Amino acid sequence: MRRAERRVEDDDQTVGHPLHLGGGRLRVKPDAVSWADEEYTPVNVAEPIWAAWREELAAVGGTSPLLHFEDTPRTGIELGTTHPGGLAQFITGRPTLLSSLLRDDRAFAAATAAAEEIAAKGHELSTTRGIDSVHLGIGIAEWRHEGEQFRGPILLRPLALRRYGHDFELTLRGTAKLNPALAAALAEQYGIEIDPKAFVALTEQGSSFSPNPIIDRLRGLTAHLGFFAVQPRLVVSSFADAGAAMAADVTAPAHPVLDALAGNPSAKWAVTESRLPADVVPSDEREPGLDTLLLDADPEQEQAVAHIAAGNSLVLTALPGTGATQTVVNAIGALVAANKRVLVVSPRRASLQGLVRRFSDIGLPGVGAPTAEPRRAVLRGITRNEKAKRPQLAEVDNALVRLRGVLLEYRRALTPK
């Protein structure tokens, strides 16, 4: 549904489709309005809802620590004055105890208290939201722009933090990356463009990692800004900014379903009219060769899977223990069998792990590839598929048909006429 943003007053127009014009209502011919006319601006009536969605998503998680890091002893573990021996082990990526990094009793006690909170927050975000928030912040930039104070890490490197008795174990994971929020802020506020790959490459000194070159480089780029400070620090904290990424995903949510949810009448009509029939043959009448569900399903679950396989958009609501996971497994199986690519998303990492376990339990561990390591998972799946053999089910199908016939006869005998 498009809306013309100009009020038209012409009582001589014949009856046609109604247009909403600036709060009034006018009936005109469909060809009476030309979108080439500069006096008219076509807009999508869903755009205000999109803007509201973006505002809500941007606020998820509160203030971003990537730009407004709360620099207190309880929110970060300062590793700038660590023991040289422990730091060398830590930087190489080997598991390192916090007590090996901080030999001073008071510093260790403060770091342990902070580690408790950071580890708890990291575990919560990981298990409930699938967000790996604990990182090592390499270098801290601090500045002020238009009366607002900014503070955030320069580089981020994933880190595993877990309790080890009365101590904590720290292990660096993956590779360092430029703080995306910092790069965006520098470009927007001061026109300073930074190439992320080239910038991170400055830390590679042969086979070792050295943060000093990126500290010097950023100082050089911001030397003309007297209020911009770059500190050579190493800080472990929970650096998570889910809101910005989610808001960026809906920059232009041009999809009929999203338009319909936002209230676009044309999109609602299109989604409704595009719905395809999804008839399901009752299980008592179905040929075994057509029974392709991976797990048992009742008639309602089969109907839901049929609609998904037909390409219809729908929302399923199910209470715990009513077969929601097995319905998702069956839906994925039906789509994969039709040579469709399937992306499964969930706010809870445990839910995705549950799906992986279900597929493994039925002998299909290679169906899914986690987005964290897709290449490795795909290679393993190809290897398994090359070794797989098509099962010979003719005798099994015949036996099932005979057994089903016996059970149906028994049921008819028990059912009063």
N, C-alpha and C positions, 0 to 999 in steps of 0.2 A: 504494500500500500504506500503510495507516494502522496505527499501533501504539498500543495503549492503555497508558498509563503507570501501571498499577496491577495488582498481582498478584491474580488471582481464584482462589479455591479452591472449586470446586463439582463434585464427582464425579458428580452426578446429571444433568448436562447431556448431551443426546444429541449424537451425532457431527455436526459441521458443519465450517465452515472453521476452520483453526488460527489462533490469534492468538498473537503473541509478547508475553509479558507479563513484564517485569522480569527477563529472562534465563531464565524457565521457558517451558513450552509447555502450552497447555490447549485442548481441543477443545470448542467451544460452538456453539450454534445461531447462525445469522447475525443473528437478531433478539434475541439474548439480551443484547446490549450496546446501550445507548442513549447516543448522544453528547450528549444533553441532561442526562445524569447528571453532576453537578458533580464526582463522584469520578473521572471519566475526562477526560483531555485529549488530543484528537486532534493528532497531530504527523505531519510528513512525515519518513520515515526518511532522506531526502536532506539534511535541514537541517544535520547535522554536516559534510557534504561542502561544502555552500554556505559555511559559516563558514570552512572551510579555504581555499576558493577566495578568499574576500574577504581573508583574511590574506595569502595569497600575492600577490594583486594589489596590495594596499596597500603591500607592500614592494618593488614593482617600481621600479627607479630609485634605490633607497636613500633617504637623508634628503631630504626636500623642501626645495628652496631657497626656496620661497614662505614658509616659516615658520622655516627654519633656514639662512638664507643665510650662507655662509662668506665673511666680509668680509675678504679679503686682496688684496694688489696683483695676484696671479696669477689671481684668479677674477672680477675686475670692472674695468671701465674707469671711473674717476672723472671725471665731466664737470662737477663743481661749480665748478671754478675755470678754466673755459675762456675763450677770447678772445671778447669780446662780438660781434664781427663774425661769427665762425664759428658761434657759438651761435645767433644770429638766423637765419642761413641753415639751420642744422640743424633748429630747431624748426618751421620752415615746411614741412618735409618734402622739401627739396631735397637731392640727394646732396652730402655734405660730407666732405672729407678729414680724417682724424684730425689731421694736421699743422696744419690750419686752426683746429682747436679747441684744441690744446695746443701753444703756441709755445715753452714751456720744454723744453730738450733732455732733461733728466733725466725730466721727466714724460712726454714723448713716448716715450722709450725704454721706460719701465715700461709705458705703455699699449700699445705695440706688442707687447711680450712677452705681455701679457694677451690682446690681440686675436688673436694666433696660436692660443692655446689655445681661446678662446671660439669663433672661427670654425671650427676643426677639430671641436670638439664639436658645434656647430650643424649642420655639414655631415653629420656621422655620423648624428645623430638624424633629420635631414631625409630623407636618402636611404635609410636602413635602416629607420626607424620611422615616417616620415611626420609627425614632430613638429617644428614650428617653435619652437625653444626660445629663440632670441636675442631679448631684449626690452630696452627701456629701463625701468629701475625708477625711478619718480618718487616721491621721498620714501622714507625708510627708517624703519620703526617697530621699536623694540626694547623688550622687556619681559621680566619674569620671572614665572612662575606655577607655584606648587606645586613650587618648586625647579628648574624647567626653564627654560632660557634660550631666548627666541624672538627672531628677527630676520628681517624680510622687507620687500619693497617694498610701498608703498601702492597705487600705480597701476602698471599694466603696459601698454606700448605696443610692438607688434611692430616689429622693426628688422632691416634687411638689412645684413650686415657682410661685405664681401668685400675681398680683397687688391687693391691698386692700385699695382703696382710695389713700391717699398720702403715704401709707405704703405698705409693701409686707408681704404676708403670706407664711410661710414655713411649710411643712408637710412631715415627713419621710414616705417613702413607702417601702414595702417589707423588705427584710433582707440584711444584709451586706455580701459582698463577697470579696475575695482576688483579688487585681488587677492582672488580668491574664498576662498583659504585664510585670509587675514587676517580677512575679514568673518565667516567661520564660527567662527574662534577667538574673536573679540571677543564674538560672540553666545553661544557655549558657555561661555566662562570668566567673562564679566562681565555678560552680558545686554544688551550694547550692540548694537542693531540698526541697520544702515546700509542705506539704499536705494541700490543700486549706480548706477542711472541719475541720480538726483538728486545723488548725491555727485560723480560724474564731471562733471555739468553745471556744477559750481562752477568748473571750470577754463576755461570758455568766457567769455572777456572780449571781447565783440564778435567780431571776426574773428581774434583772437589767442588763443594758449594760455598760460595762467598757472597754474602749480602751487601758488602761494602760498595761495589760498583753501582747498584741500583740506588743506594742512598745518595751517592755523589751525583748520579745522573739527575735525580729528582731535585736535588738542591740546585743544580745548574739550571734546570728548566724554570724554577720558581725564584731564582735569585733576585729578580726585579720586583718581587712581591715581598715587601718588608715584613708583612704579618704572616708569612708562611714558614712554619718550622718543620724540619724533618729530623726525627730522632732515631738513632741506630739502636733499636730495641728488639727483643724477642719476647713475645707475650702469647701465652696459651689462654684461649678463652672460647666462649661460644659465639662464633661469628655467623649468624644465620639471618638472611634477609629474604624470606620466602615471598613477601608481599610484592616487591618490585618485579620479580620474575613472573608472578601470576598476573599482575596488572599488564605487563608487556604482552602476554598471551592473548589479551582481549583488545589489542590496539584496533583491530578491524575484524570483529567476530562475524564475518559475512558467511553465515550458514543458515539455511532455512529453519532448522530446529531452534537455534539460538534466537533468530528473529521472531519465531513464533512464541518462544518463552518470554521475550521482551514485549510482546503485545502487538506485533505487526500482523494485521488482519490478512494480508495477502499471503504471508508466510504460513499462517495458521491454515488457510485454505489449501495451500500447496502441500503441506505436510499431511493434511487429512485426505486429500484426493490421491496422493501418491501411495497410500496404504494398500498393500497387496493382500489378497486372501491367503490364509495359512491353514488349510484344512489338514487335519491329522487323521490318519487311518487308525482306528482303535487297535490296541496291541493284540486283541484276540483274533483279529482278522488280517493282520499284517504279515507279509512274507518275511521270513528271517533275513533274507538278503537286504531288505529295506530297513531293518532295525539296526540303525547305525549309532545309537546313543552309547556313550562310553560308560555311563552309570545308570542305575535304575532311576526311573522317573514315573511320577503319577500323571494322570491325564492333564492336570493344570500345568505341571512343569513341562510336559511335552508340548502343550499349546504355546507356552512362552518361548521355548526353543524354536518352534516352527516359525513364529513371527520374527524372531531374530534372524533366522536363516533366510527368510524372505526379504530381509532388508528393511523391515519396519522399525521405526524408532519407538521405544517404549521405556517405561520406568517400572521396575519390579520392586515391590516392598514385601519383605518377608521377616518374620520373627526368627530369633536364633533357634536352631534346631529343626527348622522346617524345610531344609534342603536347598538353601540359597546357594551354597558353594557348589553342590553337585549340579545345580541348574546352570551355573556359570561354566563349569567344566563341560557339560553337554553342549552348551551354546558355542564354546570355543571349538570343540570337536566338530560340530556341524559346519562351522565357517571354514575351518582348516580343510575339511573334507571337500568343500566346494572351491578349494584353491584360493581362499581369501586370506589376506593378511589381517591380523588381529592385534590391536594394541590394548592391553589391559592396564588400567590405572586404578589406584586405590590410595586413600589418605593414610592407610595403615600398612606398613611394611609386613606385619604379621599376616595380613590377609593374602598378600601376594605369595608369601612363603607357604601358606596353607594350600594355595592352588598348585604350586610346584610340587608339594608333597603328594597331593591327590594324583597328579599325572604320573609321578614316579611309582605310586602304589599300583597303578594299573598298567605298568610297563611302558609308559610313554614319557620318560624323563627328558627327551629332546624336543618336545613340542614347543616349549617356550625358551626365549633367550632374554635374560635380564638386561636392562638397558645399561647397567654398570659395566658389564663385560660381554657385549654382544658378539664380538669376533670369536672369542674362545668358545662360547656356547654354540655358535653356529658351526664351527669346525667340529666340535664333539658330536653335534647332531648329524652332520654329514657322514662322519665315520660310522655312527650307529646305523644310519639308514643304509649305507653301503653293505653292511653285514646282515641286514634284516632280510627275512624270507617271508613271502606271502603265505599266510596260514591256509591250510586246506580245510574248509568248513562245510563241505557238502554233506558229509556223514553226520556232523553235529547238527546242521540245520534240519536234516530229515528226522533225526531223533527228537529234536525240539518240537517239530510239527506233530509228530505222533504223540508225544507227551502232552502237548497242549490240547490235542483232540480228546485224550482221555480225561483231562481235567475239566474241559468244557462239558463233556457228557456227564461227568460226576456232578458238576454244578447244576446242570439242567435237571438232573434226577432229584436233587435236593430242593429245587425251587418249585413251590406249589403252583399249579396251573390255574 
